[in-house]
Amino acid sequence: MNLGLVPQPRSIAARPGGVVWESPLRISVEDDWREIVETFAVDLSASIGWRVEIVDEQAKPDIQILRVLEYRDEDYQIRTGECTTIEASSRAGASYALTMLRQMAPVALWSNTLRELEKIELPRFVINDGPKFRWRGVHLDVARHFWDVATVCRLIDQLAAHRLNKLHLHLNDDQGWRVEIPTWPRLSEVGSRRRSSPLGHEVDGRDDNIAHGGSYSANDLAIIREHAVKRCVQIVPEIDLPGHAQAVIAAYAQLGNVSEPLEVWTRWGISDHVLNVGPEALDFAEEVVCYVASLFPDSPVHIGGDECPTTEWESSALARAVMDEHGFTEARQLQGLFTKRLTGALQRDHHEVIAWDEVLDADDSPGTVIMAWRSSRKGVEAARRGRDVIMAPMQFLYFDWLNSVDAGEPIALTLAPQATTWEKVYGFSIFPPGLEPDLRHHIRGAQAQLWSEYIATRDHLDYMAFPRISAFSEVAWGTSTMVSDFRKRLALHLERLSAMGVAYRPLDPA
Ligand code: TNX
């Protein structure tokens, strides 16, 4: 039977018979985990108008949720029956089980408008499930285009529907700074707004002359964080320094290397304007990164570190003096000062630190988790150097690339023939080719990226994200098999996405 489950669970065994539920659905759960049932109740109420009652285990519930410590973190079991039993050791596992039940039920349970439903009939089965990889992330670039709180929360719901567990927010770039920092107010006052953006493709060199801006207050980020906690998704904030810093320098010229005033960048690409390497710039970096980290006390923190041109440092007397002081022979090594400083400060505050793979080219710090984006090879390199790795190679997991080579495809970062179809995503192997089997433990998982230079509306975000994220979710969960099998399930799963109001890219005829 094709239930269209995505991602496919590790094992599912059918049993004879069926189960029927009616409203109010009665669920028993221990106090600590009440919130996941409350979230489920909100979903059922909004989609099919049902009520959920939290009842005692003795009161013959329709579903009982039990905490059983033997399960691995995020694993769960479901046995549907007269009383459907869910067992898990973690809140996440129990929450995934409820999401799975929602997938087994009629599509109406995913509707974003009310669709009355008399009863739910479920087959009897036993599911034993859990992810192969513990990092199953999606990244959203809120810097090139700003996304409001509602859109971010909506994306969190979509990730949770796929049992994905991290949302990485890229909070600053040359083209915009997106978080209010009380001690550096001009970052959001000046740095969050650009005068114009490229019109059409960057290579065409045209401008739209339309201002674009936005930033999150601490309260906005708290709303996002709380929403994510409810859905068992962890927010991973990124402040990208010392490169991609033109918006910072537009706000505070003293942190840059040049004397002429700069504006928040109005082109895409990599700006040559980077932070200088003086004490004030290093203090600044530490202060803002630690402040943003403090808004996400339980999260790992991403310190960026990608694409930092050394052009300005090479002609800077200050940089020359700092190089001499440290005995550096190449300007590239200066980036290590930022990596070291930020890593040290964040680790003192008990945050795990993540950085893009370029930090391996300078002097990185041993504890830093590497996000391998330039190629899978970078993942191998990092693992061989003893680093934990999150695989994010652009060739498979940059969802700002064309969805296909069709001439009708909307504008994207790449030009044909460079495209990433969902089928290609589905064929991605998280363990990078060439990695020694005994280094596999360094591979934490994978992450899909939504860079937003060429994504400016919510519908277009949906179009670039889905169904590639659906395919990715199964790869990250670790149960991917044949494209042809997935396609059959995906066709049904897309009905769920439609019900949720996701403007996904329709499948091409098989
Ligand atoms: C590379 S990945 C970048 C981003 C761009 C992206 C476009 C990385 C760390 N840097 O600045 O938005 O390519 O695909």
Residues whose N, C-alpha, C, O or C-beta is under 5 A from the ligand:
A	BS01	TNX	D306 W356 W373 Y398 D400 L413 W451
